[in-house]
């Protein structure tokens, strides 16, 4: 199996490389500035040179607020990029695993979203990711789209690392308590991606399509932050003494966030045998890794 990992320097891409090494898979990891998915000629040349058996697209423009003013870049990376990959995949008869987001939903359902629920993104980031999904589906049959949520990990920038940094600097941290979702560990998601890749290469009957994968359990950003300091406080001393709950209205952002974007992950379990993991346990492992590497 030869995996082509796009976005290899990001928090998921970094974990995918580790997972490939652990499984002794042949892989090529690519990221900016050496590789740009918005360039279809560069994409096709890479496919011709490397001849991957599966492509994993872990790249994305992920700055939710900045996307509101950098719409052209967001759509180029999140919509045109996946389309370019899909065209080359179709031409070379290669399947793709593409990572998408809970932000394709508006968060008004009030209960976990299933794959069949109607998408209705609120901001540019969600709209660009949804458009990327649609283009990929229309071009390539052999695809797995994995929607995930609240991704964090040892590498890259994420909420957990931001909280740990602020915890060293501030006594009081205010965090939104009326947005609900499922924190997802990048290492767990990488395991799921590699598991699906194995099943694809084993020529099993693959049910191509869209799936949800996130951490097990629903929480708020505020409760997430409290759990971060509860765990991290066992390893190091922090200046923060209070994590205060505030509303979304008290913390205005350029882009609107879905108030409830938990994902129903039962379908990926039923069709691929992949179980999600309690977010608290995965968080503990991740914080241990972050602090050990710092």
Secondary structure by P-SEA (a helix, b strand, c coil): cbbbbcccccaaaaaaaaaaaaaccccccccccccccccaaaaaaaaaaccccbbbcccccccccccccaaaaaaaaccaaaaaaaaaaaaabbbbbbbbcccccccccccccccccbbbbccaaaaaaaaaaaaaaacccbbbbbbbccccccccccaaaaaaaaaacccbbbbbccbbbbbbbaaaaaaaaaaaaaaaaaccccccccccccccccccaaaaaaaaaaaaaaccccccccccccccccccccccccccccccaaaaaaacccccccaaaaaaaaaaaaaaac
